[in-house]
Amino acid sequence: MYELSTPGFDFTICLSLIGVGGLIALIVIQLLLLTDLEGNDINSIEFSRRINKLILPEYIIQAVFSVWFLLTIRWFLFILNLPVLVYHYLRYSKGLHKVDPTKVYQMTSKLGNHLMLKLVFYMVMFFVYLFVLLFNLFSE
């Protein structure tokens, strides 16, 4: 595996750790907005407005890191990120990435499951990047 063979400090993996930390923060904010909606602390129009602002930056950050792994020939990390990249592309191309305020109460359960799965994926990727970074630092 090429990405595990570079000894020393790896700038790409450090940026990936920061980026996936940002993605985790975006997902947590979306989950907090969803709990506010379920608790009637926020109305559906305000919820949709706030969550729609967070979806596109998440897609862009995920795409940038996936393409960066492809360009730096880190095949293993690229293949791990490819399913989410394809999923984001399909949702964006079909126009399903925006939350509709008129249908938001019908899809709260599905949206919650969707966000929890993405949170688990990003947390696993965080630990994978951390492992690669530590492996590179301590391999000699």
N, C-alpha and C positions, 0 to 999 in steps of 0.2 A: 504494500500500500504506500503510494508515493507520499501522501500527506503525513504519514507517521515516520518518514525517514529523514526529515529535516531536523538536525540537531540545533539546539539553541532557541532563542526568542523568535516567535512567529507572529509578525504583525497582522497577518490576515486572520488568524484565529482570535487574536485580541479584539480586532474590530468585529468579528463574528459574535464574540461573547457580548460585546456592548450592544450590537444590533439585536441579538435575540433577547437581551434584557429589555430593550425598548419594546420589542414585540410582546413580551410577557406583560409589560406595563400597559400596553394598549388593550390587550385581552382582559386584564384585570379591571381596567376602567370600563370596558364594555359590559363585563359581568356586574359591576357595581351599578351601572345604569339600568341593567335588566332587573336587578333586585329593587331598585327605586321604582321602576315601572310596576313590578308585581306588588309592591307595598303601597301603591297609589300615591307615592310622593312626587311623581312627575307624570304629566299627561303624555299621551301617545305622540302628539305632534312634536313636543319638545324632545322626547326620547328619540324619535326618528331623526330630528335635526342634529342632535348631538352625536348619535352613533354613526350616522352617515359621514360625519366629518372624520371619524376614526378609521373607517374601513379602507379607504383608498390609500392612506399612508402605510397601513399594514401590508397591503398588496404590493406597494412599491418597494418597501424595505425587503420583503421576502424575495421579490424578483431580482433586486439588485444583488443580494447575497447569493442567490442561486446562480446567476450569470457570472458573478465574480468567482465562484467555485469552479465553474466551467472554464473560465479564461485562465485560471491559475492551475489548471489540470489537477484538481482535487476531485477525482471521479467519485470516490466513496461518499464524500459530503454532498456532492451534487446529486447523486442518485438518491440519497436520503431526503433531500429537499425537493426532488422532482415531483412526487405526488401532490404535495401542497401547492407547488407552483402551477401544475396543470389544473388542480381544483380551483385555484383563484382565477386562472385564465378563463376556465369554462363559466364560472359564475359571472365574471365581468363581461364576457362576450355575450352571454344570454341576458344580461341586465338584472341578474338576481342578487347583485351585491348590495343594492340599496334596500333599506327597510321602509316599507309602505306604512304610513300611520293608520290607514284604515284597516289593515290586516294584522297589525302588530300583536293584538291580544290573542289571535288565533295561532300565532307562531311562537309564543314565548317559550314553550317547552322545547320545541325544535331548536330555537335559537340558543337556549341555554345549553342543550346537549352539544350543539355545534361549537359553542365557545369553550366548553369544558374540554372537548377533544383537541381543539387547537391549543389550549393551555397546556395540556399534557404533552402534546407533540413538541411545543416550544421548550418546555422544561427538560424533556429528554434530550433535545438538541443542545440545550445549554450545557448539560453534563457531558455530552459527547464532545463538544468543543473544548470544554474544560479538561477532559481526559487527553485530547490531542495536544493541547497546550502543555500540560504537565508532562506528557510523554516526550514531547520535543525538548522541554527544558532539562529533563533529567536523563535523557539518553545520550550516552557518549561512548 
